[in-house]
Amino acid sequence: MQKIKIQTSATQKAKPTSAGELGFGKLFTDHMLVMDYAPGQGWGDIHVMPYAPFAMDPGCIVLHYAQTIFEGLKCYRRADGALQLFRPRDNFTRMNVSARRMCMPEIDVELVLEALKALLQLDGDWVPSWPGTSLYIRPTMIGTDTSLSVQASGAYRFFIILSPSGPYYASGLAPVNIYVEDEYVRAVVGGVGFAKTGGNYAASVLAGRVAAEKGFAQVLWLDGKENRYVEEIGAMNMFFLMREGLVTPPLNGSILGGITRDSIMALAAGMGHPVIERRLAIDEVFDAAERGDVLEAFGTGTAAVVSPVGVLRWGDRQVTLSGGRIGVLTQRLYDTLTGIQLGRLPDTHGWVEVV
Ligand SMILES: *Cc1c(COP(=O)(O)O)cnc(C)c1O
């Protein structure tokens, strides 16, 4: 039987005193959660313990061959002060999907969730309450064998760290400019695009840098085979409100199945916009946008929740959507989903988990 063992930190770091100090993923709380896996023994006890660096052998498998997976979810402070998580079981279940693809051991979703709650109870004072802020939760698993041979590790470490995070948009929801990437690809069918694994992100930073130099906030990836079909943006899934309805690319194996994507699909359907999952060619998007037939477009992900697209650039074609403003449906979906996450609106789908 695995146990949850708690060791509290003797010291406390200074907590941020304004939302402006937060940013994303820069500050970490006083505690972390660590669980090790040994071959033949499985997962050991879960340690909730003081936040501290790991000592690693330079020959550690994850440092060379990237056998690593992660998750991202948030803990929100409600107006009444209580803390709540949004669909945490879906994150740990998805982590097991990533684990299977990367030859890593699966975790016990309920036990890890229970331990996460114990960690959050210790570091609850770190959950900020300024508008648009939350505590970002980063579960991670790495292969820890010391070995330079290319194979699955025998030993693993699973850990969770917590980072208070600021509002994604400094001044409220705002449209972002997106660069359609037509040279580099993020993932291919048969690869690891559907898994939240480090290499996907390492492979994406060059395109992100080139787009940033041209003045764009994010890259929109096309499929890796024909360089034609819309996949997703950075760490967000894509939706287009077209004349036929709200359209999103299907989960074909190279796209990450976002929990925000799934939530938006349920909310949109409830608002009379059942989502059409179909392949969407980028030339079709531009042709429709030039005719005025793309009414709104937005990305969805845990960090930004909903991110409206302002300008879309593809080669030398450029379109501005919704007149560069936030679309009506986009705003409504954002307000509804953040309302549920913050406990301001009723949780009619059973998504919320009080800590
Ligand atoms: C995490 C992620 C998303 C969004 O997933 P959510 O569960 O909604 O946060 C989308 N695309 C990629 C590549 C991601 O890593």
The ligand as an ORCA input file, in Angstrom:
! r2SCAN-3c Opt
* xyz 0 1
  C      -1.721     21.342    -23.044
  C      -1.913     21.589    -24.516
  C      -3.130     22.009    -25.076
  C      -4.315     22.413    -24.246
  O      -4.760     21.441    -23.377
  P      -5.647     21.856    -22.111
  O      -5.962     20.575    -21.463
  O      -6.846     22.550    -22.649
  O      -4.801     22.768    -21.310
  C      -3.234     22.089    -26.448
  N      -2.185     21.812    -27.242
  C      -0.991     21.434    -26.744
  C       0.111     21.131    -27.694
  C      -0.821     21.323    -25.369
  O       0.370     20.986    -24.880
*
